[in-house]
């Protein structure tokens, strides 16, 4: 599914379920993204308790170059397009 920026009205409906504050939270989010992308092989490399490096390598679907840039924008997602989609989410994040 293609990455898009959510319209403001839909983004405002989503309460932040979790704020990433610790390296462990980063690892959890990245592993969940790998699973959502269909990965069945996931490796995690952590250096200096996550202060120097957190690397997740997986065999999931991946992103095209445009989506790799867009994913850093606020409210970028490939999983939600309408308010109704919020009721039918079947992915981790």
C-alpha positions in Angstrom: 0.0 0.0 0.0 1.3 3.5 -0.8 2.4 5.9 1.9 0.3 9.1 2.3 -0.1 12.0 4.8 -3.3 11.7 6.8 -5.7 14.6 6.5 -5.8 16.7 9.7 -9.3 15.7 10.7 -8.3 12.0 10.6 -4.9 12.5 12.3 -6.7 14.3 15.1 -8.9 11.3 15.7 -5.9 9.2 16.6 -4.7 9.5 20.2 -1.1 8.8 20.6 -1.1 5.3 22.0 2.5 5.3 22.8 5.3 7.8 22.9 8.7 6.4 22.0 10.9 7.5 24.9 13.4 4.6 25.4 15.5 2.5 23.1 13.4 -0.5 24.0 10.3 1.3 22.6 12.2 2.0 19.4 13.0 -1.7 19.0 9.4 -2.7 19.7 8.1 -0.3 17.0 10.7 -1.4 14.4 10.0 -5.1 15.0 6.3 -4.5 14.7 6.8 -2.7 11.4 8.9 -5.6 10.2 6.1 -8.0 11.1 3.5 -5.8 9.5 5.6 -5.8 6.3 5.4 -9.6 6.2 8.8 -10.4 7.5 9.5 -13.9 8.7 13.2 -13.3 9.4 14.1 -10.4 11.7 17.5 -9.6 13.2 18.1 -6.8 15.8 21.5 -5.3 16.4 21.9 -3.0 19.4 25.1 -1.2 20.5 25.7 0.8 23.6 22.2 0.0 25.0 20.7 1.6 21.9 22.5 5.0 22.3 24.9 4.3 19.4 22.9 1.9 17.2 19.6 0.2 16.8 19.4 -1.7 13.6 16.6 -4.0 12.5 17.2 -6.2 9.4 14.2 -8.1 8.0 12.9 -9.7 4.8 9.7 -7.7 4.8 8.2 -5.9 1.8 10.2 -2.7 2.2 9.6 0.8 0.8 10.1 2.4 -2.5 12.4 5.4 -2.5 9.6 8.0 -2.4 8.0 6.4 0.6 11.4 6.1 2.3 11.5 10.0 2.2 7.8 10.5 3.0 7.8 8.2 6.1 9.6 10.9 8.1 6.8 13.4 7.7 4.2 13.8 10.5 1.1 11.6 10.2 2.6 9.6 7.3 0.9 6.1 7.0 0.1 3.4 4.6 -2.5 1.8 6.8 -5.2 4.4 7.2 -6.9 6.5 4.6 -10.4 7.2 6.1 -11.9 7.5 9.6 -13.6 4.1 9.0 -10.2 2.5 8.7 -9.6 3.2 12.4 -12.2 0.5 13.3 -10.7 -2.2 11.1 -6.9 -2.0 11.8 -5.3 -5.4 11.7 -1.7 -4.4 12.0 0.5 -3.6 15.0 1.1 0.1 14.2 
